[in-house]
């Protein structure tokens, strides 16, 4: 499933340390950064379904985004998905659940 915000990103940095091989930070040409992850949500028939989601609004300016060597990204403060409740930190492109 392609999400509206995923259509035009310039670069993706994979997030390690999750059981989600699609987890990444998406960097857009206008400087916006968003978090993509596999989100567990309920569908209309009350079944659990994993959906690939890109969280909006963008992370900055509420978050500090530090990039080292173009692939090691640290974001503070923590990230939270309002749909599935995923909550944690990204430190040098690794997820640390809180």
Secondary structure, DSSP 8 states (H G I E B T S, - for coil): ---GGGTTEEEEEE-BSSS-TT-EEEEETTS-EEEEEEEEEE-TTS-EEEEEEE-SS-STTTSEEEEETTTEEEEEEEEE-TTT--EEEEETTEEEE-
